[in-house]
Amino acid sequence: MSNISALHQSLVERLKQQGLIRTPRVETAFRAVPRHLFLPDVPLKKVYKDEAIVTKRLDGQAVSSSSQPAVMAIMLEQLDLQPGDRVLEIGAGTGYNAALMAHIVGETGQVIAIDIDEDIVEDARQHLAKAGFEQVKVVCTDGGFGYPSAAPYDRIILTVAAWDIAIAWQEQLKPQGRLVLPLTLKDNVQITVAFESADSYLVSISTSNCGFMKLRGAFAEPQEAEDTISIHLNKLLMQVENILLLPLPIQLQLKLYNLIKFRRSSLKGLRIRVYPQDTDYIKTADEFVIVKRWTRLVLDWQ
Ligand SMILES: C[S@@+](CC[C@H](N)C(=O)[O-])C[C@H]1O[C@@H](n2cnc3c(N)ncnc32)[C@H](O)[C@@H]1O
């Protein structure tokens, strides 16, 4: 076994031992597709560490990377891809995740990976060709619109954090399909969630912790005054335990109460339902509601 192959296989072995790679399909894909082909300018030792590797910055801010392999494994397990599936990835980046998915869906399936920057798309195409995955279609477009011309999809995956769930992703998913994405719930609280459809709403079937760079473009997180209030409250929350005793206006107290309640609840048993924003939803005492731009998220712990 060559040195590169040894580094590669030992990373996969570690992900397996940690229980992050759980199924033979995901394991076979990780073993077959070497990460270094997607990070040609990065030293091999770094490539085969279980770390995210930044590949592009704008104004000093990281805007593209090869995600941490551990998180990729978690999300691919959440996605539960089947041979023959048609899958849309939003956030092509280096193309590595698209290649892993192409390996799983095989010749009868189709992977379409989109990214918002032309240079990233160009690089991803080159990496995929070098690794033998020319069949992956890489397109430059804003992922907030999905990619309607190849819809509907069995699976849609975002490898970039969304603040809300765009209508396009729901519309372009097959009725039995699955959407997996890193979702920003509050400020910098992100989790990766797998959703399936249930009547008129989406319901989570699994959640896990994660940390991704944020979606750019027309569907980026809004920068509103309210965010500033939340950030301020968050800081307070970290400093003060018995926060409800503070003489804050009632609206802020309620908001803070929800924040505390949410922060203190673990992901274990967490269920998230996603309703259109305009749905008349009457929440129960045990539910926590986050109102977004297009949707309202209803959280409870079962
Ligand atoms: C963490 S990287 C994706 C990693 C990639 N899946 C891989 O395997 O290398 C996130 C990517 O999302 C892209 N992105 C950000 N906003 C986007 C948008 N609105 N539409 C499409 N791609 C977007 C970034 O340019 C970046 O390349």
The ligand as an SDF file (V2000), in Angstrom:
LIG
                    3D

 27 29  0  0  0  0  0  0  0  0999 V2000
  -18.1760   24.1760    2.5130 C   0  0  0  0  0  0  0  0  0  0  0  0
  -18.1100   24.5700    0.8210 S   0  0  0  0  0  0  0  0  0  0  0  0
  -18.7280   23.0800    0.0690 C   0  0  0  0  0  0  0  0  0  0  0  0
  -17.7990   21.9100    0.1470 C   0  0  0  0  0  0  0  0  0  0  0  0
  -17.9970   20.9250   -0.9770 C   0  0  0  0  0  0  0  0  0  0  0  0
  -19.2420   20.2200   -0.8530 N   0  0  0  0  0  0  0  0  0  0  0  0
  -16.8140   19.9870   -1.1080 C   0  0  0  0  0  0  0  0  0  0  0  0
  -17.0070   18.7590   -1.0470 O   0  0  0  0  0  0  0  0  0  0  0  0
  -15.7070   20.4690   -1.2830 O   0  0  0  0  0  0  0  0  0  0  0  0
  -19.5080   25.6420    0.6080 C   0  0  0  0  0  0  0  0  0  0  0  0
  -19.6900   26.0820   -0.8220 C   0  0  0  0  0  0  0  0  0  0  0  0
  -20.9710   26.7030   -0.9340 O   0  0  0  0  0  0  0  0  0  0  0  0
  -20.8680   27.6680   -1.9400 C   0  0  0  0  0  0  0  0  0  0  0  0
  -22.0060   28.5870   -1.8740 N   0  0  0  0  0  0  0  0  0  0  0  0
  -22.2230   29.6150   -1.0240 C   0  0  0  0  0  0  0  0  0  0  0  0
  -23.3880   30.2130   -1.2980 N   0  0  0  0  0  0  0  0  0  0  0  0
  -23.9270   29.5590   -2.3560 C   0  0  0  0  0  0  0  0  0  0  0  0
  -25.1190   29.7060   -3.0980 C   0  0  0  0  0  0  0  0  0  0  0  0
  -26.0200   30.6520   -2.8290 N   0  0  0  0  0  0  0  0  0  0  0  0
  -25.3420   28.8490   -4.1300 N   0  0  0  0  0  0  0  0  0  0  0  0
  -24.4560   27.8700   -4.4420 C   0  0  0  0  0  0  0  0  0  0  0  0
  -23.3050   27.6790   -3.7470 N   0  0  0  0  0  0  0  0  0  0  0  0
  -23.0430   28.5130   -2.7160 C   0  0  0  0  0  0  0  0  0  0  0  0
  -19.5200   28.3230   -1.6720 C   0  0  0  0  0  0  0  0  0  0  0  0
  -19.0500   29.0390   -2.7730 O   0  0  0  0  0  0  0  0  0  0  0  0
  -18.6770   27.1250   -1.2870 C   0  0  0  0  0  0  0  0  0  0  0  0
  -17.9690   26.6330   -2.3730 O   0  0  0  0  0  0  0  0  0  0  0  0
  1  2  1  0
  2  3  1  0
  2 10  1  0
  3  4  1  0
  4  5  1  0
  5  6  1  0
  5  7  1  0
  7  8  2  0
  7  9  1  0
 10 11  1  0
 11 12  1  0
 11 26  1  0
 12 13  1  0
 13 14  1  0
 13 24  1  0
 14 15  1  0
 14 23  1  0
 15 16  2  0
 16 17  1  0
 17 18  1  0
 17 23  2  0
 18 19  1  0
 18 20  2  0
 20 21  1  0
 21 22  2  0
 22 23  1  0
 24 25  1  0
 24 26  1  0
 26 27  1  0
M  CHG  2   2   1   9  -1
M  END
$$$$
